[in-house]
């Protein structure tokens, strides 16, 4: 959506007002949040990045904020180097905020970059192993992480899929009975 010149000026003024509020009180969550929204609306990538970085130094960001940031960066990533930087951002996101949905976004990006040969198998598996450590033990949704891992390795090595499945069955989770039936087949 293109903004008219007067709208751009208004959005910039709004963003600058939030910048002033943050300078006076860096612990004003709402000012950080609205500052990011304003710079993003104005489509100033550098200012949006700066606002997000600053926001993340003062507060843990929610899944929605991280997902929007990651998607914005992925949209403009065109080379291997910029995609590697996105992987660093993903690591930062999951260190900041434990969320199964965020881990799934991370693993989808890892799969995408693996298929594009941005990263190798070892790096992809490191992300999956970290996801299992951090989120695979979540009783209600941890099975989603395990399923993504099993699906990923099933395309590479059936023995590896079997080993991942066995490991999953050793972890208590809400989908254990269903997984046991799948494993037994």
PyMOL commands that set and color helices and strands:
alter all, ss='L'
color gray80, all
select helices_A, chain A and resi 5-24+29-42+45-58+63-76+80-96+100-115+121-135+142-154+158-169+176-184
alter helices_A, ss='H'
color red, helices_A
deselect
rebuild
show_as cartoon
